[in-house]
């Protein structure tokens, strides 16, 4: 696709830089804004800069970058600040290069970072490792714009040598450093910030976000498929307008189809927040913080803009990137491109017996999951024992959860128990299991657990559901994380999978997203890896059974 050499747009122009709305005409030439003429025009629609998602893992959409963009542009998103952490944990630098190369095939502005924590911890098996020399190599590339979220906050606080080397490399390169510090406060937070980390998207309470802002950190208000913080943090837009950005973080395909940053903008305006404070949080603030080559409707800027019917309904009529019209009336005008399928998957099929748990105590730790939250708590329960084996207790919603190493064959699964999924039958499995993306499964019985796991192993990555002979799979052949299909098709198949889970008793709004976070060791309190249960507060393995 090529930009029109010359065209004009007229309407009510939202100038986020000078914080004014003017009536006039925008003249575009060779993909850039040549001039803006202030004058009365007949058009009542509004022209404003395209939105920037300030923090997103594209892999969580289960779409490759090019297909993600084809959906995102229909919502007015023209650029993303993206952490390719997920694919890097599977494929290392090869995975990062895949994201860059695929994204370059279409008109969209991807700003990828160098993943700072691959693997995220030493307490799980990942497919790759990125040391300081790898980070230096990545940050030297013109397509890498920042150091991604430093999840190893204990390493920062305790001045781990490898962590500090990565931070120093980013500082010397003059690249921003993203943060990830859930619940961090006081002197430890200050120590974290003093290392050069400037943003955080993990604040889940107003008090936490307020302290981080007071100490100079910028807050990215997150609204993803599982973690939703907008309602709690949205007043920051009004109170601290220069310190706030917006990001999806993790957004499943069916949710991406419904909207992205545009939904947050619309909600904020409905709350009566100042129009410029809201729009700047979605445009100006991330552009300036990350030094993005994204237009802000100024003379000389790239022609990155959208036309909306008004500033209430926010119905997007047209979207332009570098002067190319990429979407019109909710339809993407950019064609799909060929997709390669890099992957790393070595584990063999499993048997129901592989998931048996021998009773070894009168009490056991159970992960308690919460709807819409990445964090969990640890609870203690009396195990439900039959013939010396601990089995699920459906009456109390105690189900089996297991992680299977996808990178090595003949390694036994590690199995524990979880509460909060609500299944009364069947099992659900996925190779989207943050951060190392081994196979994770939750189920009501060993037979269905094995069926669900084998379904994803047979296609070398995907999400599955199993209930007796009924087994359904959404293959994710790109690193076991992303589909090779378009967004609409992927979303329909994904929605079918979620409908099965809901019909089997779960009340979770995003069951597969919640499942993926049960292996996210860097978020407290109790999680599971392919090796053991893990205490995310103290960063240590803990046994399943408790001596009491």
N, C-alpha and C positions, 0 to 999 in steps of 0.2 A: 504494500500500500504506500502511496505517496501523498504528501500534502498538496493541496491546491496552491499554485504559485501565489495567488492573490485572492483574498476574499474579505468581506466585511460582515460584522455582526452589530446589530443595534439593539438597545434595550436599556434597562436600568443596571448600571455597572457597579458591582460591590467591590470597592477599593479597600482591601483589608490592610494595606500598608499605611494609608493615610486615614483610615477609618471613616469613610464617607461613602455615600451612595449618590452617583451622578447619572443623569440621563445623557446618553451619547452613543457614539459609534466607535467600534474597535476595528482598526484596519490591520490585517495580517498579511505578511509577505514572506515567502520562503520559510514558513514555520515559526516565525517570530512576530511579535506585536510591533508594527512599524509606527503607528500613532494612535492616539485616543482623542477623539474630538467631542467636547462637551457641547451638547445641543439638545433641544427638545425633539423626541422621537415618538412615533406612534406605538411602538412595541412596549408592552407593559411587563414582559417577562424580565427575569433577572439573569445577569451574567456574572459568574464568580469563579475563583480559581478551583481547579479540581482538588478533591480530597486526598490527603496522605494518611495512610494507616501507619502509625508510628511504631508499631511492634506487632509482628505477625510471624508465625511459623506456617509457611505456605503448605508444608507437608500435611498439616492437620486437616486441611481441606480435602485430602485424598486426591488432589489434582496436581498435575505438574504445573510449573509457573505459567506456561502459555495458556493453559485452560483455566487456571485460576484468574488470570487477567481478563479473559473473555467474559467471565461472570462479573468481576469487580468493576469493570468500566461501565456496566449498565447501572451501577449504583453511584456513579460519579467519582469513583476512586481512580486516580491516574498514576499514583505512585505508592510504593510500600517500602518500609524499612523492615527488612526480613532477616531473620536468624535461621540459616540453614543447618541448625544444630542437629535436627533429627536425621537427615540423610548423612550428615558427617559422622554420626555415631555408627552408621552402617557401612559407609564407603569411604570415609575420610575425605581427603582433598578431591578425589575423583567425584564424590558426590556433590561437593560445592561447585566444581567446574560444570557438572551436569546442570545444576540450577541456573548458573550464569548463562551457559550456552543456550539452553532451552528458552530462557527469558528474552534473549536477544532476537529471537525469531519473529517477534511481534512488536507493534508500537505500544509500549508500556514502560514505565520507569521503575525498574527493580533496583533497590539499593541493598545489596547483600553485605553481611558482616562476616568476620572471621570467627568461627565458633570457639569460644574461650574454654569450654569444659567438655572435651571429648577424650576419654569418657567423662561423664559428669562426676562419677566417684570411682573409687577403686573397689567398691563393694558389689560390683555387678560385671557381667561379661558383655563387652561391646564388640562391634566389628572393626573398630579402628581406634587410633590414638593420635591426637594432635599435640605435639610438644611445642616448646618455645620456638624452635627453628621452623616448624610448620606454620606457626602463627606469623612469624616474621616474613615468610615466603608469601603467605596470603595477603598480609597487609601491604605488601609492596605492589600488589596488583591494582591497576586502576579501577577495576570493577568491585573492589572490596573497600567499603566506606567506613567501617567502624569495628570495634571489638565487641562481640555480642555478649549477652547477659552473663555476668560472672556469678554463676550459681554456687560456686564453692566459697560461700561467704566465711565459713570457718577457716579456710585456707588464707583468705585475705586478712582476717582478724589476727590469726596466729603467724602471719608472715611466712607462709609456705614458700620455699624458694622457687618452685616451678610456677606457681601462681604469680608471684611478684615479678618474675621475668617476663611473663606474658603482658602484665600491666605496664611494665616499663617499656616494652617494645611498642605498645599502642601509644603511650605518651610521647615517645620519641618520634613516632610517625605522625603525630598531630591528629590522631583519629579519636573520635568520641568513644567512651567506654560505657556500655549499658550495664545496669545492675539487676540484681535478683536477690532481694533481702527480706523474705517474709518474716514479719514480726520483729525485725532487728531494731533496737532502740539504744539510747544512751551512748556511753563511751564506745561500745562495740560498733554502733552505727557510724559514729564520727570517724572511727578508725577506718571503716569501710569506705566512707566518702573521701577521706584524706588520701586514699590510694589513687584517686583520679576518676572514680565512678560517679557518673552524673545523672543517671535516671533510675527509676524503679517502677515496675508495673505490678508488683506483688502486694501493694498496700490493700488491705481488706477492711480496714476501719478508718474513719475520719481522723481519729487521734494519731494513728500511725502515719497517715499521709501528711498530716499537719506538721508533725515533728520532722519528717524528712524534708519538707519544703522549707521549714525554718532553718534547717542545716544546709540549705542550698541545693537540694536534690530536686530534679524535675519529675513530676508524677505523670505516668501514662495511665489514664483511666481505661481499664480493661473491661471489655464486654464480649466474652467468647461463648462457646456452646456450653461449657461447664461453669467456669468462673465468671461471675457477673458482679461487677463492682460499681457500675454506673450510678445506681440509685443511692449508694452510700457516699460516693465521692463527687457527685456532679456539682455540688455547690462550690467546689474548688475552682470551677471555671469562672464563676462570678467573683470569688474572693481573691484568687491568685492567678489572674488570667495569663501572666507571662510564664507561669511555671507548670502548665498543664498541656498534655497532648492526649490523643485518643488512639487506642489500638484494640484489635480483636484478639491477639495472642493466638488462641486456638479456636478455629471455627470449622465445624463440619460442613460437608457440601450442601446439605439441605438447608442449613442456616445461612450459608453464604448466598444461596439463591434468594433469600428473603431480604438481605441487606447487609450493610457493613457500617462504615463510619457515618453514612447518611442517616441511619436510624438514630444514632446517638445525637447527631446535630438536630434532628427533628425533635427528639425528646427534650433536649436542652432548651430549644426555642419555645417549646410548649410550656416549659416551667417558667418562662418569662425572663430568661437570662439575656443579657445584652447581646445583640446580634453580632457585633464585631468580636467580642470575647469568645463567643461560641465558634464562629467561623475561623478565627485565628488559631484556636486550639486544634482545628482539623486541617489547617493549611500553613499559615505563616510560622507558627511555633516549630513544627518539625522541620520545615524547610531551613529555618535559620539554625536550629540546634545541630542538625546533621549536615549542614552546608550542601543541600541538595540542588541539583540543576533542574529545578521545577519552577515554572512560571507563577507569578503572583499578580497577574494583570497589570504589569508596569511596562512602559515603552522599553523595547529591547529584550523583554523576557520571552522565553519559549511560549508559544500559544497553547498553554495547558489550561483548559477552562471548560466550564459547563454552563448550560442554559437551563433554568428551572422556571416553572410556571409562576411561582410566588415563594415567599419566605415563610409560608405556613404549611402548605401541603407538601412543598419541596418535591414536586413531581419533575423528574429529570427528563428534559426534552432532547438535548444533544450534549455530547461529550467530545472534546478535542484534546489530542496529545500531539505536541509539536505541529499543530496546524492540521493534523489528520483527524477527520471525524471517525471516531471509533465506536460510537454508540448513538442510537437514535430511538427515542420512545421505548426504552426498555429492551431494545434489540441490539446485540453486538454486531458490528459490521466487519469485524476482523475474522478471517477464516482460520480454521484449525491448521496446525502444522504437524509434520511427522514427529513421532515420539520414540526415542530410544529407551531401552529398559535395563539399565544397570542394576545389579542385585548382588547380594551375598547371603546365601542360605545353604546350610550344610546338615541340619539335623534330620534324623530319620523318623519313621512313624513310631507312635507310642501305643501302649496297651492300657486297658483299664487298671490293671494291677500296679502300674507305675505311679498311680495317684493315691494308693493306700497310705494311711497314716496310722502307725502303731501307737496305742495309748501309752504314754509314759509319765503321766502325772494326773493329779486330781483337779488341776486348774490349767487353763491355757490362755495365751494371748490371742485376741481376735482384733482384726482391723475393723474399725467402725467408719464406714464411708458416709458422706453427707451429700445430698443433692446440691449441685451448683458450687461445690467447694473442692479445691485441690487438696486441702489439708484433711487429715483424718485424726481420730483419737484411738488410743489403745484401751480395750476393755478386757476384763478377766471373766471367764465363764467356766462352768463345769462342762467338760467334753461329753458329747453324746456317744457312748461307747457300745458297739455291738460286736461280739466275738473278738474282743481285744483290739478292734480297730475303731478309730474316731470317724464318725460319719456325719453328714450334714444334719442339722436340726431345723427342719423347715418351719416348724411352729414358732421358733424364735429367730427365724431369718439368719441362721448361721450356715453359710454355704462354704464349699471348698473353693479356694483360690490357689492357682499354681502358675509358676513361671518356668518355661522350658528354654534352655539355651539354644538359640537358633544358629549359632556360629560354629558349634562343635557337635559331632555325632557321639552317641553312646554316653551322654551325660544325663543322669537321672533328673527328672523335674524336682523342683522344690515346692512342696505343698503346705498350705496353712489354711486359715479360715477368715471369713469376712462377713460383716453384717451391714445391711443397707441396700442390697440389690433387690431383695424381695421376690426372687424367682421361686415359683412353686413347682416348676418342671424344667427340664432341658438344661442347656449350657450355652455359653457365648464365649468366643475366643477371638483373639486379634493379634496381629504382629505390630500394631501401633501400641507400644508400651514404653512410655517415656521413662528413662532417656535412651536406653540402649536398644530398645525395640526387639527384645526377645518375644517369644510367644507367651501371651498371658491368657488365662481362662478362668471363668467363674462358672460353677455348675452345681446341680442338685444331686448328681450321682456320677460315679466313675465312668460308666459306659458312655453317657452323653458327653462328658468331659473329653474322653479320648476321641470320640467322633468329631467333635468341634475342632480339636487340636489337629487331628489328621487332615481335616478338610483344608486348613490353611497351609499345612506342611506340603500337601500334594501339589498346590499351585505356587509354592514358594512365596507365600505372603498374602495376607488378606484379612477379612473379618468374616466370621461364620457363626451360625446358630445351629444347634442340633437338638432334636427331641425324638428319640427312637430312630426310625428310618427316615425321618424328615430332616434333611441336612441342606442348608442353603449357604452359599458363599459369594462374597464380593471380592474377586481377585484384585490384588494390588501388586502388579508385577514390577513396578518401578521401586526397587529397594525394599519391597514389602510394605511400602508406605503410601504409594500413589497409584492411581488408576491410569490406564492408557486410553480411557474413554473421555468423552466430553462431560462438562459439568452437569447437564440435565440428566444424562443417562446414569452417571455415577450417583447423583442425588436420589434418583428414583429407586435404584437398587439398595442404596443405604437405608432409605426410609422403610423399605420392605423389611429389612433386617430388624430395624428398631420396632416395627409393629409386632413382630413375633415376640420380642422381649417384653413388650408391654402386655401382650395377650397372655404371657406366661406369669404375670403377677407383678412385674417391676413397676414402680411409680417414678423412677428416675426420669428427669426431663431429657438427659443426654446419657443413656446408659453406657454406650461405647466410649464416650469421652471420659466418663467417671472411671470405667475399667482401665483405661490407658494410664490414668494418674495413680493407680494403686502401686505402680512400679516406679513412681517418681520419688526417688530417695531423698532428694534435696528439699522436699516440702514435708514438714513434720506432720503427724507425730510418728505413726507406725506404718511402714510400707513393706513391700516384698520384692526381693530380687531373685535371680535364678540360683542364688546361693543360700539365702536365709531371710528371716524376718529382719527388719532394719529399723532402728530407732533414729529417726531423722532429727531429733532434738539434740541427742548426744553423739550422733554420727558413729554408731556402733551396731554390730550385729546383736540380736537378742534371741534367746531360744523360744521355741513355740510353747513349751510347757514351763510352768512356774512352780517352783517348790514352795508349798505352803503347808 
